[in-house]
């Protein structure tokens, strides 16, 4: 199970399609507030979060504490983000299989 958070419907559907095509189940949300309340968040292997879905985006430690760990953050341009354990940053547009490879690597990693 992969938790997806993307406010743009087209992006959310593209992420759903790409991950489902690779055999992952997805739980998809437009807002972080609904994603963290999802009962499926507890079984997700990771969260894929588009930065545009975060209101008043401020890169600070702890912003993703209530999401499934680890987090793959999709950004429009690379910004300096305080180092956080369990976060991968991918720059949009996603080229090649960067997202799929990241999710596969997280699925294969031992869970704490």
Secondary structure in CASP SS format (residue, H / E / C, confidence):
PFRMAT SS
TARGET T0000
AUTHOR 0000-0000-0000
METHOD secondary structure of the structure
MODEL  1
X C 1.00
X E 1.00
X E 1.00
X E 1.00
X E 1.00
X C 1.00
X C 1.00
X C 1.00
X H 1.00
X H 1.00
X H 1.00
X H 1.00
X H 1.00
X H 1.00
X H 1.00
X H 1.00
X H 1.00
X H 1.00
X H 1.00
X H 1.00
X H 1.00
X C 1.00
X C 1.00
X C 1.00
X C 1.00
X E 1.00
X E 1.00
X E 1.00
X E 1.00
X C 1.00
X C 1.00
X H 1.00
X H 1.00
X H 1.00
X H 1.00
X H 1.00
X H 1.00
X C 1.00
X H 1.00
X H 1.00
X H 1.00
X H 1.00
X H 1.00
X C 1.00
X C 1.00
X E 1.00
X E 1.00
X E 1.00
X E 1.00
X E 1.00
X H 1.00
X H 1.00
X H 1.00
X C 1.00
X C 1.00
X C 1.00
X C 1.00
X C 1.00
X C 1.00
X C 1.00
X C 1.00
X C 1.00
X C 1.00
X C 1.00
X C 1.00
X C 1.00
X C 1.00
X C 1.00
X C 1.00
X C 1.00
X E 1.00
X E 1.00
X E 1.00
X E 1.00
X E 1.00
X C 1.00
X C 1.00
X C 1.00
X C 1.00
X C 1.00
X C 1.00
X C 1.00
X C 1.00
X C 1.00
X C 1.00
X C 1.00
X E 1.00
X E 1.00
X E 1.00
X E 1.00
X E 1.00
X C 1.00
X C 1.00
X C 1.00
X C 1.00
X C 1.00
X C 1.00
X H 1.00
X H 1.00
X H 1.00
X H 1.00
X H 1.00
X H 1.00
X H 1.00
X H 1.00
X H 1.00
X H 1.00
X H 1.00
X C 1.00
X C 1.00
X C 1.00
X C 1.00
END
